[in-house]
Amino acid sequence: MNKQEIELLSTEIEMLMNERTGLLKVAGAAAVLISRADASKLQKNAVQAAEMLSELLNELPQDTLQDALESVHAQ
């Protein structure tokens, strides 16, 4: 690999890591929201959306979910 290709890959990796950081924050905030939501006080369509979000969060690997919670300083 030449120097230009290495720099391009390095830039791409940095961009992907920044995207991951942002996505972890979104997932962490969503997990906190779901954990604090009271389904009895939500409208029916909001409950359905919360259930879908909860299912998607539960599909995440445990370390990813832990990283997401740590990114928003939640445990």
C-alpha positions in Angstrom: 0.0 0.0 0.0 1.2 3.4 -0.8 1.2 6.4 1.5 -1.9 7.9 -0.1 -3.9 4.7 0.3 -2.9 4.4 3.9 -4.0 8.0 4.6 -7.3 7.4 2.9 -7.9 4.3 5.0 -6.9 6.1 8.1 -9.4 8.9 7.3 -12.1 6.4 6.6 -11.5 4.5 9.9 -11.6 7.8 11.8 -14.9 8.7 10.2 -16.4 5.3 11.0 -15.2 5.5 14.6 -16.9 8.9 14.9 -20.1 7.5 13.5 -19.9 4.6 15.9 -19.5 7.0 18.8 -22.6 8.9 17.7 -24.7 5.8 17.2 -23.6 4.5 20.6 -24.9 7.7 22.2 -28.2 7.3 20.3 -28.6 3.7 21.4 -27.6 4.5 25.0 -30.1 7.4 25.2 -32.8 5.1 23.7 -32.0 2.4 26.2 -32.3 4.9 29.1 -35.6 6.2 27.7 -37.1 2.7 27.4 -35.9 1.7 30.9 -37.7 4.8 32.4 -40.8 4.7 30.3 -44.1 3.9 31.9 -46.2 2.0 29.3 -49.4 2.7 31.3 -48.9 6.5 30.6 -48.1 6.2 26.9 -50.5 6.3 24.0 -51.0 3.0 22.2 -48.9 3.9 19.2 -46.1 5.1 21.5 -46.2 1.8 23.3 -45.9 -0.1 20.0 -42.9 2.1 19.1 -41.3 1.6 22.5 -41.8 -2.2 22.2 -40.1 -2.2 18.8 -37.2 -0.1 20.1 -36.9 -2.4 23.1 -36.7 -5.4 20.9 -34.0 -3.8 18.7 -32.0 -2.8 21.8 -32.3 -6.4 23.1 -30.8 -7.7 19.9 -27.6 -5.8 20.4 -24.6 -7.7 21.6 -24.2 -7.2 25.4 -20.8 -5.4 25.0 -22.3 -3.0 22.5 -25.2 -2.2 24.7 -22.8 -1.7 27.7 -20.7 0.7 25.5 -23.9 2.5 24.5 -25.0 3.0 28.2 -21.5 4.1 29.2 -21.4 6.6 26.4 -24.4 8.4 28.0 -23.0 7.8 31.5 -25.8 5.3 32.4 -25.4 1.8 33.9 
